Amino acid sequence: MRPFPLALFLLAALVTGCPQDDDDFADDDDASDDDAWDPRFDALADAIEVDLHDNIAPGVSVAVLEGGEITFARGFGSARNDEDVPVTPETLFQVGSTTKMMTATAMLQKVEDGDIALGDTLEATLPALEFAFDGSWDDQVLLEHLITHQGAFVDYTNWDGSADDGDLATHATGFFADNLYLMAPPGEFFNYSNPNFSLAGLVTEHHDTRAWPDIMVEDVWQPLGMDRTYIRKAEVLADGDYAEGFGISVFNPNPHAVPMDDIQDSAFVRPAGLAWSTPSQMVRFAEFLMDGDPAVLDDALRQQMVAEHVNTHFYVDEIQYGYGVFVDRGVYIEPNDYHVMDVYEHGGNTLCFTSILYALPERDFAISILSSGRGTDFSHSLDTAITTLVDLPAPTAAPDFPWDPAGLDDHVGSYMDAYNVGEMIITRQGDTLHIEMPLLDQLGYNVVSAMQPVSTDIWMATIDGAGFDLTFLGDGPGGASLYARNRAFVATRVDERGIAPPEATEAQRKRIDRALAGSPLGPLPVRLEDHHR
């Protein structure tokens, strides 16, 4: 099993600079109109059937792009939870955080136009946004921080937000600014957080006269021929050919068949992960990432999208982040099957859909797998596609997580998260790090003392039976770590700055509950639990 996420995030022929016309997409559809397909896709189709059987999704759709041609596009299973409505290549699915790379593209178009610069602050570009906890935060967050997940915002997803377009701005400058907080100084390190991209969408909208969904359609998707990619649920309903999801909803936290009425359409969340599309449309965006299209973005900026801007600190140095895109340095099929080559990818989860978009630019190859289930795992299908359809370079020794017991003392000490989980005390017993979280103890959480090592700097903590990867970052005096990072919380070494702990109140417990529950938008690019030492 590859060490990438449940849905390895994933992401052709030369683009001429003009949008694909209707005839181009008629050819694409021909790849699956016939019941038969080229036998070279038999293994992929079999793998999709196996993964569909092993997961909760009622349906899945897949498209493969090779050398600029869509050579395989096929639907499997049902588009409905309670009846047999076959999935076709034209069936729409929610793509989750794969939306982020497209959101970044729209903001970069404003950079190309000279309306904004990546070094601009939120204060300069969104003057109405003022944070209640600290009025200086908007002066510290740069636009580049947003699209590289360095904004340091606590991860937050208001699934039940209004679908009114105006709520993107209203919610950001209202509830979000009044109640949310930064977990570290902006720009210190990568930490995946959905509000980064909600704000990137708002910046784009603020420097335009149109609502953000219309900007996406007119400036990003239509020029790429993505004429059936939508952001508003009302447009999906009007289209009519869509999949229902299986997962959870704001009305029912237990896994269940989710009717379309209960699928979320929050205007604030849309830029972070609520686009709807088909795999054939999504591989056209992957083609743009690989080859560019000046009708969408100047090629210098497109190349910056897939450049390495920040180390994710997930897997040695092999997984970096560009602008809205994970940029990997190799293809990892199994522990002894690693191939050095560029990878552009981003996956996504919503409450009831999962996405994979995966591109290998050196091979003009891309694949999109969209499924109608929450947190589904089609990595076997992805592996099969890569190993049977791609001419891979010879395998090399896979990079390994570094392990040096001498470095463990750097992590020992007291850390504080003033807004969320409170004090965190790290001690060492032999070659094992232990964790204490007094506030969580007071509030009745079960925090297991001994953590499980992934590497010298990455450890798995267990809270109420759930695993939380804890990465120690930063170089303080004597090489001591400054931060203990998780997507849900970040604690800062107390020696470096005096930080008062939060109180053990019922309100604080609710805040911690929300944080620890996490957000399914965007699976992280390393399945850390597969790599305990």
Secondary structure, 3 states (H helix, E strand, C coil): CCCCCCCCCCCCCCCCCCCCCHHHHHHHHHHHHCCCCCHHHHHHHHHHHHHHHHCCCCEEEEEEEECCEEEEEEEEEECCCCCCCECCCCCEEECHHHHHHHHHHHHHHHHHCCCCCCCCEHHHHCCCCCCCCCCCHHHHCEHHHHHCCCCCECCCCCCCCCCCCCHHHHHHHHHHHHHCCECCCCCCCCCCCCHHHHHHHHHHHHCCCCCHHHHHHHHHHHHHCCCCCECCHHHHHHHCCECCEEEEECCEEEEEEECHHHCCCCCCCHHHHCCEECHHHHHHHHHHHHHCECCCECHHHHHHHCCCCEECCCCCCCEEECCCCEEEEEEEEECCEEEEEEEEEEEEECCCCEEEEEEEHHHCEEEEEEECECCCCCHHHHHHHHHHHCCCCCCECCCCCCCCHHHHHHHCEEEEECCCCEEEEEEEECCEEEEECHHHHHCCCCECCECEECCCCEEEEEECCEEEEEEEECCCHHHCCCEEECCCCEEEEHHHCCCCCCCCCHHHHHHHHHHHHCCCCCCCCCCHHHHCC
